[in-house]
Amino acid sequence: KSSKREWKPLEDHSCTDVPWLLLFILFCIGMGFICGFSIATGAAARLLSGYDSYGNICGQKNVKVEGIVNSGLDLTHKKYVFFLDPCNIDLVHQKIKSIALCVSACPRTELKTLADVQKFAETNGSTLCSYELQPAEYTTDPRAAKLCPKYPVPESAPIPFFHRCAPVNISCYAKFAEALITFVSDSSVLHRLISGVMTSKEIIMGLCLLSLVLSMILMVIIRYISRVLVWILTILVILGSLGGTGVLWWLYAKQRLSASALETQIAKDNLQALLIYAIAATVFTVILFLIMLIMRKRVALTIALFHVAGKVFIHLPLLVFQPFWTFFVLILFWTYWIAVLLFLGTTGSPVPNEEGFVEFQMAGPLKYMWWYHVVGLIWISEFILACQQMTVAGAVVTYYFTREKRNLPFTPILASVNRLVCYHLGTVAKGSFIITLVKIPRMILMYIHTQLKGKENACARCMLKACICCLWCLEKCLTYLNQNAYTATAINSTNFCTSAKDAFVILVENALRVAAINTVGDFMLFLGKVLIVCSTGLAGIMLLNYQRDYTIWVLPLIIVCLFAFLVAHCFLSIYEMVVDVLFLCFAIDTKYNDGSPGREFYMDKVLMEFVENSRKSMKEAGRGGGAEGRELKPM
């Protein structure tokens, strides 16, 4: 029925999937209840002001906890939490295994003996030992060894807004990180890696900014020279991969032949890293050349579609900034989510533990609230990303199905956002919930696989990995189908299931074109990401090479390349999204219109030329009326 139904783009607007919008609103109300409950039970005060090991909140009067000595104290003038041994961290329970006290000031200088701790208390009025000891007893009472801080007491400063005294020198946390990195057998290696990052932090920040600038420049280039962009990218990637590989081998040979190359451990580490990088770059270059050789005949088919996508960005310049506001909204939500998670960690009633200190625990069904909170993280994050997809789809659909581009709305992006808010939030909520249903089991299986690592047999490990892989593939397929369903909703204002069915029918009917155009288009955008990463990485190699004698730059270069890929992915994913929306609009246009009076095409001349060129090339490839020829009949 849907295949026979006439599509009437932008002619009718109606609310879609209202029950799912109501369900999403109720779910968000539940998230708000969790936040309100944690704040009402005092978790916010405990988190922000801090509390000691006896259940007292710093900076205020407290209520006595039955069975706990030193509880119920008036700590109005003691506003900071101080740990007697801040570097004693429990990896299993993710907490500091140390007595916590409320103090009036953090030690701003290193205190090497108990006499220094006593002098600090007498001078500043801040007692760093347990409450039952007076400053005069610090050096005479035998209990001071247990009730006073482990010395030397490191210099510390209060964390802004959270009133915790944190060591200024984070070397003890570097030792904590060693336990998390299993591949480091020598602790000195980790220390050199961390020092390399700290020494090169200005270069890292500059290179991250460079990747952002390169991504913006690439978006501008796509707008104005889209016809030659594909070949420019191809040539630049070839030159970049060859140049990067050559530079790596040249640096390796230069340092190996240098007489001072093996004098320091840092130089040896850099030499080994260069060899690994050079071999990896060589393998990557060979694989890249093979892929480009296989796909060279299909590259020309994407040029016209890229040109039309470039025209979309000319008419809709605000599309370039979609990653910014989406990332901004996600950061705001993640900040709220983490804050509430921290509230939940300090929510509950005070309960004495086996050591005689206080822990806050929730009883009954309330202790499972964090599961609800985790589901909210996934669903709302997917909802925000789906809103971006629907906004982009609505703006591109408006551009495509407006015959006179002069009649476009002043800001099609804002018009698309208005339609989303007024009509289609329910559809977005339903689509994001489907992705959540697939993502949660995959995350549970990944957690089980991590917990059972080294304990399960080979068969169980293989089955777990197979299930995780299948769920990942299903998630990617549903994400692609959801995006096309949002496009169909933006065109015809139908509910999610109808839109998904209509989009699926269109995609199946154009399966070969989907494979031929979308795959090549995605590959060319991948080449753009590779270009940005290679350019940023090459600049990083040249800059960090000047510090090779006193800085190990393995980790800084990895950080820079990962950030460059993330930035490039955020920007070029918008371009990829525009290409996919244009293709679905084009397929609908060619199916339901034939160019006759009353059924004129919506596509512009450039896309019509693309149709003719692709039809000729496909006919040459499938002479004799093959499957490709039959697929082109609607055109």
Disulfide bonds with the S-S distance in Angstrom:
Cys58-Cys102 1.90
Cys87-Cys172 2.23
Cys106-Cys165 1.93
Cys129-Cys148 1.94
